[in-house]
Amino acid sequence: MQDIRMPLTSHLSELRNRIIIALIAFSVGFIVAFIYSEDLFKFLTLPLRSDISFRLSPPFVLMMEKSIKVPPLVFLAPAEAFWMHMKVSMITGLMISLPVIFLQLWKFISPGLLQKERKYVIPFVVITTVFFMLGALYCFFLVLPFAMGFLLTYKTGSMTPMISVGSYVDFCIKFILAFGLIFELPIAIIFFTRIGVVTPKTLAKNRKYAILIAFIAAAILTPTPDVFNQTLMAVPMIVLYEAGILISRIFVRKKES
């Protein structure tokens, strides 16, 4: 890394500028999303209304209407429906602005990188955005439908579900963001190995602890207590951990050559 020393005020000024640009991009995405918030909300209810079915022949995965009758969502406070639209627009605006946010992050840390490393700006922005979106889509189309099916049928024979729009949107957003961040694990591993905090050898040596942590985290973060849904989170974490080790080894070799 280059030894570029900047005064603290310059670092803070640079950070402020990057945050402002990211907020502008987020605001534009939020406004666009708010215009279509009703359609976005209907799309967000897909895991509540659908079940996942796996087949051995194409198409291998099907989304079908739930076998149980799910009553319409309700709002329990005068402003709850309005805040539902705001939250849906905010999460959509965040996803729209992700390329700009990751670009500003890269520009903030790039002064500490070698000149030849700065050319990776486009791969960094594309890969981080794609990985976050893959995590969000994985959660939305696979984890949430299974979770909803479990939660709405587990020992609820004598009860009728009545779900508010606020609690449902909060539930979905929390896990979509969690899975999006989890899918950034390979990027984080590459970064920490690149700056020398850890080495690929150390990560590989402590693989068993990583697997244990993955299942503990899945048990805490997943919305249901069953092993199947916890595995849906733990297995991707383990795969991403291994992918991060593999890719970081390539970067370490390039650094040493």
SELUMMI-510253 format. One record per residue: residue in one letter; z, y negated, x of N, C-alpha, C, O, CB in turn; residue number from 1. Coordinates in steps of 0.1 Angstrom, whole numbers. Each point is the difference from the previous one (the first is absolute). Glycine has a CB too. Layout:
   type     n.Z     n.Y     n.X    ca.Z    ca.Y    ca.X     c.Z     c.Y     c.X     o.Z     o.Y     o.X    cb.Z    cb.Y    cb.X   seq
      A       Z       Y       X       Z       Y       X       Z       Y       X       Z       Y       X       Z       Y       X   NUM
...
//
This chain:
   type     n.Z     n.Y     n.X    ca.Z    ca.Y    ca.X     c.Z     c.Y     c.X     o.Z     o.Y     o.X    cb.Z    cb.Y    cb.X   seq
      M       0      12       8       0     -12      -8       0     -12       9       5       0      11       7      12     -29     1
      Q     -18     -23      12       0     -12       8      13      -7      -1       8       0     -10     -32      -3       5     2
      D      28      -4      16      12      -7       0      -2     -15      -4      -1      -9       8      10      24      11     3
      I     -10     -16     -32      -3     -14      -6      13      -5      -6       5       6     -10     -29       0       6     4
      R      30     -16      11      12      -5      -5      -2     -13      -8      -6      -9       4      18      19      16     5
      M      -7     -10     -33      -2     -11      -8      14      -5      -5       9       8      -1     -31       1      -7     6
      P      24     -22       7      13      -5      -5       3       6     -14      -9       3      -7       6     -24      21     7
      L      16      22     -17       4       5     -13      -6      -8     -11      -4       6     -11      25       2      21     8
      T     -22     -21      -9      -6      -8     -10     -15       3      -3      -5       0     -11      21     -18      17     9
      S     -23      22       5     -14       4      -2      -1      13      -7      -9       1      -8       3     -13      29    10
      H      15      21     -18       0      13      -7       3      -2     -15      -7       6      -8      14       6      29    11
      L       3     -21     -24       3      -2     -14     -11      -7      -7      -3       3     -12      27      -4      18    12
      S     -31      -8       1     -11      -7      -6     -12       9      -3      -6       0     -11      13     -21      23    13
      E      -9      30      -3     -11      10      -2       4       9     -11      -9       4      -8       3      -5      32    14
      L      18       6     -25       5       8     -11      -2      -7     -13      -4       7     -10      20       5      26    15
      R     -12     -24     -16      -1      -8     -13     -15      -1      -5      -2       2     -12      23     -15      19    16
      N     -30      11       3     -14      -1      -4      -5      13      -5      -8       0     -10       5     -18      27    17
      R       7      29     -11      -5      13      -4       6       3     -14      -8       6      -8       6       2      32    18
      I      14     -11     -27       6       2     -13      -6      -8     -10      -3       5     -11      24       1      22    19
      I     -25     -18      -8      -6      -9     -10     -14       5      -4      -3       1     -12      15     -20      22    20
      I     -20      24       0     -13       5      -3       1      13      -8      -7       2     -10      -1     -12      31    21
      A      18      19     -18       2      12      -8       5      -3     -14      -5       6      -9      11       6      30    22
      L       2     -22     -23       4      -4     -13     -11      -6      -8      -1       2     -12      24      -6      21    23
      I     -32      -3      -3     -12      -6      -7      -8      12      -5      -5       0     -11       5     -21      25    24
      A      -3      31      -5      -8      11      -4       7       8     -11      -7       4     -10      -2      -2      33    25
      F      22       0     -22       8       6     -11      -1      -7     -13      -2       6     -11      17       3      28    26
      S     -14     -22     -16      -1      -9     -13     -14       2      -6       0       0     -13      17     -16      23    27
      V     -27      16      -3     -14       1      -5      -1      14      -7      -5       1     -11      -4     -16      29    28
      G      14      25     -11       0      14      -6       8       1     -12      -4       6     -10       1       3      32    29
      F      15     -16     -22       8       0     -12      -7      -7     -12       1       6     -11      20      -6      26    30
      I     -27     -11     -13      -7      -7     -11     -11       9      -6      -1       1     -12       7     -23      23    31
      V     -14      28      -2     -11       9      -5       6      11      -8      -5       4     -10      -9     -10      30    32
      A      25      12     -15       6      12      -6       6      -4     -14       0       7      -9       5       3      32    33
      F       1     -22     -23       7      -5     -13     -10      -1     -11       3       2     -12      14     -14      26    34
      I     -30       8     -11     -10      -1     -10      -3      13      -7      -3       1     -12      -7     -20      25    35
      Y      11      30      -5      -3      13      -5      13       9      -1       0      12       0     -23     -14      10    36
      S      35      -5     -12      12       7       1       2      10     -12       6      11       2       4     -30       9    37
      E     -16      16     -22       1       9     -12      -8      14       4       6      10      -3      -4     -30     -13    38
      D     -14      19      21      -7      12       4       7       7      11       0      12       1     -21     -23      -8    39
      L      27       4      17       7       6      11      12       7      -5       4      11       5     -12     -29      10    40
      F      15      13     -25      12       6      -6      -4      13      -7       7      10       2       4     -32      -4    41
      K     -22      22      -5      -5      12      -7      -3      11      11       3      12      -2     -12     -26     -17    42
      F       3      10      30      -3       9      11      13       6       6       1      12       3     -22     -24       1    43
      L      31       3      -3      13       4       6       7      11      -9       9       7       5      -7     -30       6    44
      T      -5      23     -24       7      10      -9      -7      14       1       4       9      -7       2     -28      -8    45
      L     -16      20      23      -7      13       1       9      11       4      -1      11      -6     -20     -23      13    46
      P      30      11       3       9      11       3       9       4     -12       4      11      -1      -5     -18      25    47
      L       4      -3     -32       9       3     -12      -8       8     -10       6       8      -8       7     -29      13    48
      R     -26      18      -6      -8       6     -11      -7      13       4      -5       7      -8       2     -30      -1    49
      S       3      26      22      -8      11       5       7      10       8      11      -3       6     -30     -13      -5    50
      D      14      28      -1       5      11       9     -11       4      10     -12      -2      -3      27      10     -16    51
      I     -10      -3      30      -9       5      11      -2      15      -2       9       7      -2      -2     -25      18    52
      S     -20      22     -15      -3      15      -1      -8       3      12     -10      -6       3      11       6     -28    53
      F       3      11      32      -8       5      12      -8      12      -4       4       8      -8      14     -17      24    54
      R     -31       9     -10      -9      11      -3      -5       6      13       0      -7      10      -6      -3     -33    55
      L       1      22      22      -6       6      12     -15      -3       1      -6       3      11      23      15     -12    56
      S     -23     -24      -9     -14      -3       0      -1     -15      -2       8      -6      -6     -15      29      -2    57
      P      -4     -29      12      -2     -15      -2      -1      -3     -15      -6       8      -8      -6      -9      30    58
      P      18     -10     -26       8      -9       8      14       6       2       6       6      -9     -18     -26       0    59
      F      17      19      21      12       7       4      13      -6      -7      10       7      -2     -21       0      24    60
      V      10     -20     -24      12      -7      -6      -5      -7     -13     -10      -7       0      21       4      23    61
      L      -4       5     -34      -3      -7     -12      12      -7      -5      12       4       1     -29      14      -7    62
      M      15     -30      -1      10      -7      -6      -2       2     -15     -10      -5      -6      13     -12      25    63
      M       7      23     -26      -2       2     -14      12      -7      -8      10      -4       6     -21      26      -1    64
      E       8     -24     -18      10      -7      -8      13       9      -1      -1      12      -1     -17     -23     -12    65
      K      30       5      14      12       7       0       2       9     -12      -4      -4     -11      14     -14      24    66
      S      -5      30     -11       2       9     -11      11      -4     -10       1       3     -11      -8      15      26    67
      I      17     -27     -10      10      -5      -8      -4     -14      -5      -7      -7       7      25      20       5    68
      K     -13     -17     -24      -3     -13      -5       9     -10       6      12       1      -1     -19       9     -20    69
      V       1     -20      28       7     -11       6      -1     -12      -9     -11      -5      -2       7      14      25    70
      P      16     -14     -27      -1     -12      -9      -4     -12       8       1      -1      12      17      10     -26    71
      P     -23     -20       7      -5     -12       7      12      -7       7      12       1      -4     -30      -3     -12    72
      L      15      -5      27      10      -7       7       5     -12      -8      -8      -5      -8      -2      12      30    73
      V      22     -10     -20       6     -12      -8       6     -10      10       2       3      11       3      12     -31    74
      F      -3     -27      15       7     -10       8      13      -4      -8       0      -2     -12     -22      -7      23    75
      L      33       9      -3      13      -2      -6       6     -14       1      11      -3      -4      -8      27      10    76
      A     -11     -33       0       4     -14       2     -12      -9      -2     -11       5       3      30       2      13    77
      P     -17     -19     -21     -12      -9      -3      -9      -2      12     -12       0      -2      26     -11     -15    78
      A      -9      11      29      -8      -3      12      -4      12       7      -7      -1      10      18     -21      -8    79
      E      -7      34      -6      -3      12       7     -15       3       1      -5       4      11      27       5     -18    80
      A     -30     -11      -3     -14       2       0      -7      -9       9      -9       3       8      10       5     -31    81
      F       4     -21      23      -6     -10       9       2       4      15      -9      -1       8      13     -17     -25    82
      W       9      22      20       3       4      14      -7      13       4      -3       2      12      25     -14     -14    83
      M     -25      20      -8      -9      12       3     -13      -4       5      -5       5      10      17       8     -27    84
      H     -19     -23      11     -13      -5       4       2      -6      14      -9       1       8       2      -5     -32    85
      M      17      -3      26       2      -7      14       2      11      11      -6      -1      10      17     -19     -22    86
      K      -3      30       9       2      10      10     -13       8       3      -3       3      12      27      -1     -19    87
      V     -31       2      -3     -13       7       2     -10      -8       7      -7       5       9      11       7     -30    88
      S      -4     -25      19      -9      -9       7       4      -2      14      -8      -1       9       4     -11     -30    89
      M      17      12      24       5      -2      13      -3      12       9      -5      -1      11      23     -13     -20    90
      I     -16      26       4      -3      12       8     -15       2       2      -4       4      11      25       7     -20    91
      T     -29     -15      -1     -15       0       2      -4     -11       9      -9       3       9       6       7     -32    92
      G       9     -22      22      -4     -10       9       4       3      15      -7      -4       9      10     -12     -28    93
      L       8      23      21       4       5      13     -11       9       6      -4      -1      11      28      -1     -17    94
      M     -28      12      -2     -10       9       4     -14      -7       3      -7       4      10      19      14     -23    95
      I     -15     -27       5     -13      -8       2       1      -7      14     -10      -1       7       6      -1     -32    96
      S      15      -4      28       2      -8      12       4       7      12       2      -6      11       4     -12     -26    97
      L      -5      32      14       5       7      12      -9      -2      12       6      -2      11       3      19     -27    98
      P     -22     -17      16      -8      -3      12       4     -13       7       0       0      12     -19      14     -22    99
      V      21     -24       2       3     -13       5      14       0       6       3      -5      11     -18      -6     -27   100
      I      25      18      10      13       1       5       1       7      13       6      -4       9       2       4     -33   101
      F     -15      12      25      -1       8      12      -7      -8      11       3       1      12      -2      20     -25   102
      L     -11     -29       9      -7      -8      10       9     -10       6       0      -3      12     -22       6     -24   103
      Q      30     -10       4      10     -10       5      10       7       8       5      -6      10      -9      -8     -30   104
      L       9      26      17       9       7       8      -6       3      14       7      -2      10       3      12     -31   105
      W     -22      -6      21      -7       3      13      -1     -13       8       3       0      12     -16      19     -22   106
      K       9     -30       4      -1     -12       8      13      -5       5       0      -7      10     -20       1     -24   107
      F      31       9       7      13      -4       5       4       7      12       6      -5       9       0      -1     -32   108
      I      -9      20      23       5       8      12     -11       1      11       3       4      11      11       9     -27   109
      S     -26     -18      13     -11       2      10       2      -8      13      -4       5      10     -11      -2     -29   110
      P      22     -14      19       2      -7      13       8       9      10      -1      -2      12       1     -19     -24   111
      G       7      31       8       8       9       9      -8      12       4       5       9       7      16     -17     -18   112
      L     -34       9       6      -8      12       4      -9      -3      11      -3     -12       3       4      19     -27   113
      L      -6       3      30     -10      -1      11     -13      -5      -7      -3       2     -12      14      16      26   114
      Q     -20     -24      -6     -12      -6      -5      -9      11      -6      -6      -2     -10       7     -16      27   115
      K      -1      30     -11      -9      11      -5       6       6     -13      -8       6      -7       1      -1      31   116
      E      20      -7     -26       6       5     -12      -3      -9     -12       1       5     -12      17       6      26   117
      R     -21     -24     -12      -2      -9     -11     -12       3      -8      -1      -4     -12      13     -13      25   118
      K     -21      25      -7     -13       3      -8       3      10     -11      -9       3      -8      -4      -7      29   119
      Y      25      10     -22       3      10     -10       4      -7     -13       6       7      -9       0       9      27   120
      V      -8     -29     -20       5      -7     -11      -6       6     -13       7       2     -10      -5     -23      24   121
      I     -16      24     -14      -6       5     -12       5      14      -4       3       3     -11     -23     -17      16   122
      P      20      23       5       6      13      -3      14       0      -5       4       7      -9     -19       2      27   123
      F      23     -18     -12      14      -1      -4       1      -5     -15       7       7      -8       0     -12      31   124
      V     -15      -5     -27       1      -5     -13      -5      10     -10       6       3     -11      -9     -26      20   125
      V      -8      30      -6      -6      10      -9       9      12      -1       2       4     -12     -25     -12      19   126
      I      28      13       4       8      12      -1      13      -2      -7       4       8      -8     -15       0      29   127
      T      18     -19     -18      13      -3      -7      -2      -2     -15       8       5      -8       0     -15      30   128
      T     -19       3     -25      -3      -2     -14      -3      13      -7       5       3     -11     -13     -26      16   129
      V      -1      31       1      -4      13      -6      12      10      -1       2       6     -11     -25      -9      20   130
      F      32       3       1      11       9      -1      10      -4     -11       5       9      -7      -7      -4      32   131
      F       4     -18     -26       9      -5     -11      -5       4     -13       7       5      -9       1     -24      23   132
      M     -21      17     -16      -7       3     -13       0      15      -3       2       4     -11     -16     -25      14   133
      L      12      29       8       1      14      -2      14       5      -5       1       8      -9     -19      -5      27   134
      G      28      -9     -12      14       3      -4       2      -4     -15       6       7      -7       2     -10      31   135
      A     -12      -9     -27       1      -5     -14      -7       9     -10       5       4     -11      -2     -27      20   136
      L     -15      27      -6      -8       8      -9       5      14       0       1       6     -11     -21     -19      16   137
      Y      25      19       6       6      13       0      12       0     -10       2      10      -7      -9      -6      31   138
      C      15     -14     -23      12      -1      -9      -4      -2     -14       5       7      -9       8     -17      28   139
      F     -23       2     -22      -4      -3     -14      -6      11      -7       3       3     -11      -6     -26      18   140
      F      -6      30       0      -8      11      -6       6      14       1      -4       9      -7     -16     -23      11   141
      L      30      16       5       6      13       2      15       0      -2       5       8      -8     -23      -3      24   142
      V      25     -14     -10      15       1      -1       5      -5     -13       8       7      -7      -7     -10      32   143
      L      -6      -9     -29       6      -5     -13      -3       8     -12       8       2      -9     -11     -24      19   144
      P     -10      28     -12      -2       8     -12      10      12       0       5       4     -11     -29     -11      11   145
      F      26      14      12       9      11       0      15      -5      -3       7       7      -7     -22       5      24   146
      A      18     -23     -11      14      -5      -2       2      -4     -15      11       4      -6     -11     -13      29   147
      M     -10       3     -30       2      -4     -14       0      13      -8       8       1     -10     -20     -22      14   148
      G       4      31      -1       1      12      -8      13       7       1       5       6      -9     -29      -3      13   149
      F      30      -3       8      13       6       2      11      -8      -7       8       6      -7     -15       3      29   150
      L       7     -22     -20      11      -8      -6       0      -1     -15      10      -1      -6     -11     -12      27   151
      L     -11      14     -27      -1      -1     -14       2      13      -8       2       0     -12     -17     -19      16   152
      T      16      30       4       2      13      -6      13       7       4       3      10      -6     -28      -8       5   153
      Y      31      -7      11      12       8       5      12      -3      -9       6     -11       0     -15       9      24   154
      K      13      13     -31      12      -1      -9      -1     -12      -9      10      -7      -2       3      19      19   155
      T     -24     -15     -23      -2     -11     -10      -4       5     -14      -5      -8      -8      -1      -7      28   156
      G       9      28     -23      -4       5     -12       6      -7     -12      -6      -1     -11       3      23      22   157
      S      15     -27     -10       7      -6     -11       0     -15       1       7      -7      -8       8      26       7   158
      M     -24     -25      10      -1     -14       2     -14      -5      -2     -10       8       2      30      -7      13   159
      T     -22     -13     -19     -13      -7      -1      -1     -10      11       8     -10       0      -9      15     -25   160
      P      -9      -4      34      -2     -11      10      -3     -13      -6      -9      -1      -8       2      19      24   161
      M      13     -29     -11      -3     -13      -3       0      -8      13      11      -4       5      -2       6     -29   162
      I     -20      -5      30      -1      -6      13      -4     -14      -1     -10      -3      -7       4      25      18   163
      S      13     -31      -4      -4     -14       0     -11      -3      10       0       7      11      23     -13     -19   164
      V     -31      -3       6     -11      -4       9       6      -4      14      -6       3      10      -9      -9     -30   165
      G      26      -1      19       6      -5      13       5      11       9      -3       0      12      10     -20     -24   166
      S       0      30       6       5      11       8     -11       9       5       1       5      11      20      -6     -24   167
      Y     -31       3       4     -12       8       5      -7      -6      11      -3       7      10       1       2     -33   168
      V      -1     -22      22      -8      -7      11       9       0      13      -6       2      10      -6     -16     -27   169
      D      25      11      16       8       0      12       0      14       6      -1       1      12      15     -19     -22   170
      F     -13      28       2       0      14       5     -13       3       8       1       5      11      13       2     -31   171
      C     -25     -11      14     -13       3       6      -2      -8      13      -4       5      10      -6       0     -32   172
      I      13     -18      22      -2      -9      11       9       5      12      -5       0      11       0     -19     -27   173
      K      17      23      13       9       4      11      -6      11       8       0       0      12      20      -7     -25   174
      F     -25      17       6      -5      12       7     -14      -2       5      -4       7      10      18       7     -25   175
      I     -22     -22       9     -13      -3       6       1      -7      13      -7       3      10      -3      -5     -33   176
      L      19      -8      24       2      -7      12       6       9      11      -3      -1      11       7     -20     -24   177
      A       6      30       8       6       9      10     -10       9       6       0       2      12      21      -3     -25   178
      F     -30       7       5     -10       9       6     -10      -8       8      -5       5      10       8      10     -30   179
      G      -7     -27      16      -9      -8       8       6      -2      14      -7       0      10      -2     -11     -30   180
      L      22       7      21       6      -2      13       1      13       8      -1       0      12      14     -19     -22   181
      I     -10      30       3       2      13       7     -14       4       7       0       6      11      18       1     -28   182
      F     -29     -10      11     -13       3       5      -3      -8      12     -11       2       7       4       5     -29   183
      E      15     -18      25      -2      -8      12       7       6      12      -1      -5      11      -2     -15     -25   184
      L       9      32      12       8       6      11      -8       2      13       5      -3      11       8      14     -29   185
      P     -26      -6      17      -7       2      13      -2     -13       7       0       0      13     -12      19     -23   186
      I       9     -30       3      -2     -13       6      13      -4       8       0      -6      11     -17      -1     -29   187
      A      29       9      11      12      -4       6       3       9      13       5      -6      10       4      -1     -33   188
      I     -12      19      22       2       9      12      -9      -4      11       5      -1      12       1      20     -27   189
      I     -18     -23      13     -10      -4      10       6     -13       6      -1      -2      13     -19      13     -25   190
      F      24     -20       4       5     -13       5      12       2       9       1      -6      11      -9      -5     -32   191
      F      18      19      17      12       2       8      -2       8      12       6      -2      11       7       1     -32   192
      T     -23      10      21      -3       7      13      -8      -9       9       1       1      12      -2      21     -24   193
      R      -7     -31       6      -7     -10       8       8      -9       8      -2      -4      11     -16       6     -27   194
      I      29      -7       9       9      -9       7      11       7       8       9      -7       6     -13     -10     -24   195
      G       4      30      18       9       7       9      14       3      -6       9       5       7     -21     -15      11   196
      V      14       8     -31      13       3      -6       2      15      -1      11       5       3     -12     -25     -17   197
      V     -10      28      11       1      15       0     -13       5       6      -9      -8       3      23       8     -24   198
      T     -14      13      24     -12       6       6      -4      12      -9       8       5      -8      -1     -12      31   199
      P     -20      10     -23      -4      12      -8       7      12       3       3       8      -9     -25     -18       8   200
      K      26      12      14       8      12       4      13       0      -7       5      11      -5     -17     -10      27   201
      T      19     -12     -23      13      -1      -6      -1       3     -15       8       7      -6      -1     -24      23   202
      L     -18      11     -23      -2       2     -15      -2      15      -3       5       5      -9     -14     -28       7   203
      A       1      29      11      -3      14      -2      12       9       2       2      10      -8     -26     -14      15   204
      K      32       0       2      12       8       3      10      -1     -11       8      10      -3     -11     -14      27   205
      N       3      -7     -31      10      -2     -11      -7       3     -14       5      -6     -10       8     -11      24   206
      R     -23      25     -14      -7       3     -12       9       5     -11      -1      -3     -12     -20       7      26   207
      K      30       5     -10       8       7     -10       9     -10      -7       3       1     -12      -3      20      25   208
      Y       5     -31      -6       8     -11      -6      -8      -9      -9       4      -4     -11      11       4      31   209
      A     -28      -2     -16      -9      -8      -9      -2       7     -13      -1      -6     -11     -10      -3      31   210
      I       9      23     -20      -2       7     -12      12       0      -9      -1      -2     -12     -14      17      24   211
      L      27     -14      -6      13      -1      -7       1     -14      -7       4      -1     -12       7      18      28   212
      I     -14     -27      -8       1     -14      -5     -10      -2     -12       3      -7      -9       5      -1      32   213
      A     -20      14     -21     -10      -2     -11       5       6     -13      -2      -6     -10     -16       7      28   214
      F      24      11     -18       5       6     -12      12      -8      -6       2      -1     -12     -11      24      20   215
      I      17     -28       1      12      -8      -5      -5     -13      -6       5      -3     -11       9      13      29   216
      A     -24     -16     -12      -6     -13      -5      -6       3     -14       1      -7      -9      -5      -2      32   217
      A      -3      21     -23      -7       3     -13      10       3     -11      -2      -4     -12     -17      14      25   218
      A      30      -4      -9      10       3     -11       6     -13      -5       4      -1     -12       2      23      23   219
      I      -5     -32      -2       6     -13      -4     -10      -8      -8       4      -7     -10      11       7      30   220
      L     -27       0     -16     -10     -10      -5      -8       5     -12      -4      -7      -9       2      -1      32   221
      T       0      21     -24      -8       6     -11       8      -2     -13      12       0      -1     -23      16      16   222
      P       3     -19     -26       7      -3     -13       6      12      -7       7      -2     -10     -23     -16       8   223
      T      13      30       7       6      12      -7       7       9      10      -3      -1      12     -16       0     -29   224
      P      29       9      12       7       9       9      -6      13       4       6       7       8      14     -18     -18   225
      D     -32      14       4      -5      13       2      -7       1      14      -5     -10       5       1      13     -30   226
      V       3       9      30      -5       2      14     -15      -3       1      -5      -5      10      23      22      -7   227
      F     -25     -14     -14     -15      -2       1      -3     -15       2      -8      -3       9       5      23     -24   228
      N       9     -29       7      -3     -14       2       5      -5      13      -7      -9       6       8       6     -30   229
      Q      10       8      29       4      -4      14      -9       4      10      -2      -7      10      25       9     -18   230
      T     -29      10       6     -10       5      10     -12      -8       0      -7      -2      10      15      25     -13   231
      L     -12     -29      -9     -12      -9       0       2     -12       8     -10      -6       5       6      14     -28   232
      M      16     -12      26       2     -11       9       3       4      14      -5      -6      10      14      -7     -29   233
      A      -2      24      21       4       4      14     -12       6       7      -1      -4      12      24       9     -20   234
      V     -31       2       2     -12       6       7      -9     -11       6      -4       1      12       5      20     -27   235
      P      -5     -31       7      -8     -10       6       7      -8      12      -7      -3       9      -4       0     -31   236
      M      24       1      21       7      -6      11      -1       8      12      -2      -5      11      18      -5     -27   237
      I     -14      23      15      -1       9      12     -14       0       6      -2      -1      12      20      16     -22   238
      V     -28     -14       1     -14      -1       5      -3     -13       7      -7       0      10       0      15     -29   239
      L      11     -26      13      -2     -13       6       7      -1      13      -5      -7       9       2      -3     -32   240
      Y      15      16      24       8       0      13      -8       7      10      -1      -5      12      22       4     -24   241
      E     -27      12       9      -8       8      10     -12      -8       3      -4       0      12      13      22     -21   242
      A     -16     -28       0     -12      -8       2       4     -12      10      -8      -3       9      -2      10     -32   243
      G      21     -13      20       4     -11       9       2       5      15      -3      -7       9      14      -4     -29   244
      I      -5      22      21       3       6      14     -14       3       7      -2      -4      11      24      14     -19   245
      L     -31      -4       0     -13       3       6      -8     -12       4      -5      -1      11       5      21     -25   246
      I       0     -30       5      -8     -12       3       7      -8      12      -7      -6       8      -1       5     -32   247
      S      21       0      24       7      -7      10      -2       6      14       0      -7      10      17       0     -27   248
      R     -19      20      18      -3       7      12     -13      -5       6      -2      -2      12      15      22     -19   249
      I     -23     -22      -2     -13      -6       4       1     -14       6      -6      -3      10      -5      17     -28   250
      F      20     -22      11       1     -14       5       8       0      13      -3      -8       8       3       0     -32   251
      V       9      17      26       8       0      12      -9       4      12       1      -5      11      20      11     -24   252
      R     -30       4      10     -10       4      11      -9     -11       4      -3      -2      11       4      25     -20   253
      K      -6     -31      -1      -8     -11       2       7     -11       9      -6      -6       8      -6      11     -30   254
      K      25      -7      19       8     -10       7       2       4      14      -1      -8       9      13       3     -30   255
      E     -10      19      24       2       4      13     -13       1       9       1       0      12      19      13     -21   256
      S     -31     -12       2     -13       2       7      -5     -14       5     -10       0       7       5      20     -21   257
//
